[in-house]
């Protein structure tokens, strides 16, 4: 057997409301996981709301380790930048349009490392965690916070697809 993974997203104050089994990460001008991005567009010169997402692990495995996140691009178009950080507490987890600052999301595995949290509860995923998850324990990755920042040079319409990948070692 092997581990199984799904993406969860946190919205609301301290990203406390979990929506599980997410299949996308649409940056938009609203803090929710259900409104179509086309109904809440980001205008040039403004930022999206933060997205707070984590991998949820289950299944049968011995050890998971070496967890990191990266994206296919950090600049999906002219005037567009994707920023990212790992959250180890709910500080800064409440989605808003205020710039998260920090670094552009890395585009290679191993660059933005995160820990595992052995818990089956979303609220407990905002912790320091450990470098490994063992003995088939249910768990989460530390949450990944991302945001799309735009300048006045951003063109209207959809952006190029950005694929965010979680990478880990499993034994």
Secondary structure, DSSP 8 states (H G I E B T S, - for coil): --EEEEEEEEESGGG-EEEEEE------SSS-SSS-GGGS---TT-B---EEEEEEEEES-SEEEEEEEEES-S--STTEEEEEEE-SSSTT-S--SS---SEE--SSTTSEE--EE--S-GGGGSS--BSEEETT--EEE--EEEEEEE-TT--SS------EEEEEEE-
